[in-house]
């Protein structure tokens, strides 16, 4: 009886792990690719290793971009926010076109990202700081201080969940750029 229970527990853990991997891989394969401008912040964590903490231009959503209902006050930390991004006319980077606390359909070339409002001391006046779950990018040891312009290629699933596909430093993949 104990052997069967042990096998069942191991099988369930294995299925959970495989399901998590399959979900992540599916997003990378079929999600919509977008390019985001970013800058590095806090590049090291002694307990978890080297990583780059990314701060996106799309992270500070102006209150004026909120519709249905309009956002006039502070949003509580942890409030789900849906943000529509659209490519700019001058380059391939995406910017905030509108936002809401309610899910809404994208228009034209928009893609919808789901994030959480956070309390942030760096908040710009008249904006809501939103985290999308793509603010950390783990890197090889000793490469947490990139020099140059960082660009993120992200993939967005239909659910609004985003994953980082790659980070570029001055147009070159992160690992390659940090070898030099």
Buried (B, 14 or more C-beta within 10 A) or exposed (E): EEEEEEEEEEEEEEEEEEEEEEEBEEBEEEBBEBBBBBEBEEBBEEEEEBBBBBBBEBBBBBBEBBEEEEBEEEBEEEBBBBBBBBBEEEEEBBBBBBBBBEEBEBEEEBBBBBBBBBEBEEBEEEBBBBBBEBBBBEBEEEBBEBEEEBBBBBBBBEEBBBBBBEBBBEEBEBEEBBEE
